[in-house]
Amino acid sequence: MPLWLLEYLLVNRIPPIPTVKISFVLLPFPTRGPHEEQLPELLNTAQSKLTASRFLRVRKLTHHVQDKLEKIAAAGSRIHTAANTPRSSLDARSMSSVGKPREGDSRARPEEQFEILCHDTVLPLDMTLAAVRQFIWRQSSELIMFYRKKTPQATSPQSSQPPSHHGQDS
């Protein structure tokens, strides 16, 4: 009999279920043209390896990307605003509100702004890390995924459809 079954039957103790974690690397997607914006790395290269539960969904990764990029942007704007000291209290108030969403403003949802890729395949938001590793990555080496901003044609499904000609024969 397995040890866990003996513990359950004799001591009435349920053994804890081990949490399986997957380590992976999340990098900015390399730009393919001069018109594309290169996103910064979320972590420095020495700390680029992340670990998470195998049940973590891709949607959560888009939230992580948005949070980290906002922190990087805020740190960059603090450096920029420190160099440009305001001349009056009015300038200080206007500079402190730049880049921060107001209470009435709604920031865009991360899944509408960013997408996660593996092997040049855009991953579905409800896919888990375990599924990505098994069905998309299919290697024993460390899982590598990329993030990028969604392209305008990817955000609107109607733009990929050919225009319809109602009642016109050509």
C-alpha positions in Angstrom: 0.0 0.0 0.0 1.2 3.5 -0.7 2.4 5.6 2.3 -0.1 8.4 1.6 -3.0 5.9 1.8 -1.7 4.4 5.1 -1.5 8.0 6.5 -5.0 8.7 5.5 -6.5 5.4 6.8 -4.5 5.2 10.1 -3.9 8.8 11.1 -6.7 10.5 9.2 -4.3 12.9 7.6 -4.5 14.0 4.0 -1.0 14.6 2.5 -0.5 18.0 0.9 -0.6 18.0 -2.9 2.7 19.2 -4.2 2.6 22.3 -6.3 4.3 21.7 -9.6 6.0 24.8 -11.0 7.4 25.6 -14.4 10.3 27.8 -15.1 10.2 29.9 -18.2 11.7 33.0 -19.8 9.5 35.9 -20.9 11.3 38.2 -23.4 10.2 41.1 -25.7 9.3 39.9 -29.2 12.1 40.9 -31.7 11.0 43.7 -34.0 10.9 42.8 -37.7 10.7 46.2 -39.2 11.8 49.8 -38.5 8.2 50.9 -37.9 7.7 48.5 -35.0 8.3 49.6 -31.5 10.8 47.5 -29.5 9.4 46.9 -26.0 11.9 46.9 -23.1 12.9 43.7 -21.2 10.9 43.3 -18.0 13.8 42.1 -16.0 17.5 42.3 -16.5 19.1 39.4 -18.3 20.5 37.9 -15.1 17.0 37.6 -13.6 15.0 36.8 -16.8 14.0 33.3 -15.6 10.5 33.2 -14.0 8.8 30.4 -12.1 5.1 29.9 -11.8 2.5 27.3 -11.2 1.8 25.1 -14.2 -1.9 26.2 -13.9 -1.0 29.9 -14.6 -2.9 31.1 -17.6 -1.6 33.2 -20.4 -4.1 36.0 -19.5 -2.2 36.4 -16.2 1.1 36.8 -18.1 -0.4 39.7 -20.0 -1.3 41.3 -16.7 2.3 40.8 -15.5 3.7 42.4 -18.7 1.4 45.4 -18.4 2.3 45.9 -14.7 6.0 45.6 -15.3 6.0 47.9 -18.4 4.0 50.5 -16.4 6.6 50.4 -13.6 9.4 50.8 -16.1 7.6 53.8 -17.7 6.9 55.4 -14.3 10.6 55.0 -13.4 11.6 56.6 -16.7 9.2 59.5 -16.2 10.5 60.1 -12.7 14.0 60.4 -14.0 12.8 62.7 -16.8 10.7 64.9 -14.4 13.6 65.1 -11.9 15.7 66.7 -14.7 13.0 69.3 -15.5 12.2 70.8 -12.1 8.9 72.8 -12.2 9.0 76.6 -11.8 5.8 76.9 -9.9 3.4 74.9 -7.9 1.0 74.8 -10.9 3.8 73.2 -13.0 4.4 70.7 -10.2 0.7 69.7 -10.1 0.5 69.4 -13.9 3.6 67.2 -14.0 2.5 64.9 -11.2 -0.7 64.0 -13.0 1.1 63.2 -16.3 1.1 59.4 -17.1 -1.2 58.5 -14.1 -4.7 57.4 -14.8 -7.3 59.4 -13.1 -10.1 57.7 -11.0 -12.6 58.2 -13.8 -10.3 56.9 -16.5 -10.3 53.2 -17.3 -7.0 51.8 -18.4 -7.1 49.3 -21.3 -7.2 45.7 -20.3 -3.9 43.9 -20.7 -5.3 41.2 -23.0 -6.5 44.0 -25.4 -3.0 45.5 -25.4 -0.5 42.6 -25.3 -0.2 39.1 -26.7 2.1 36.3 -25.6 3.8 34.1 -28.3 5.6 30.8 -28.3 7.2 29.5 -31.5 5.7 32.4 -33.4 2.2 31.3 -32.3 -0.1 33.7 -30.5 -1.2 31.9 -27.4 -4.9 31.7 -26.4 -5.6 33.7 -23.2 -7.1 30.7 -21.4 -4.2 28.3 -22.1 -2.1 27.2 -19.1 1.7 27.1 -18.9 1.5 23.3 -18.8 -0.5 23.2 -22.0 1.9 25.7 -23.7 4.8 23.5 -22.7 3.2 20.3 -23.9 1.4 21.4 -27.1 3.3 24.5 -28.4 6.8 24.3 -27.0 7.2 20.5 -27.2 10.9 20.5 -26.0 12.6 19.4 -22.8 14.6 22.7 -22.7 13.5 25.8 -20.8 10.2 27.3 -22.0 10.7 30.6 -23.9 7.8 32.9 -24.6 7.7 36.4 -26.0 5.4 39.4 -25.5 4.5 42.2 -27.9 1.8 44.9 -28.4 -1.1 43.7 -30.4 -1.2 44.9 -33.9 -4.2 46.9 -35.1 -5.4 44.1 -37.4 -5.1 41.6 -34.6 -7.4 43.7 -32.3 -10.3 44.0 -34.9 -11.5 40.7 -36.3 -13.4 42.5 -39.1 -10.2 43.9 -40.7 -9.0 40.4 -41.7 -12.2 39.6 -43.6 -12.3 40.6 -47.3 -14.8 43.3 -48.2 -18.1 42.0 -49.3 -19.8 43.1 -52.4 -23.5 42.8 -51.8 -25.3 42.0 -55.0 -22.4 43.0 -57.3 -21.0 40.5 -59.8 -17.5 41.2 -61.1 
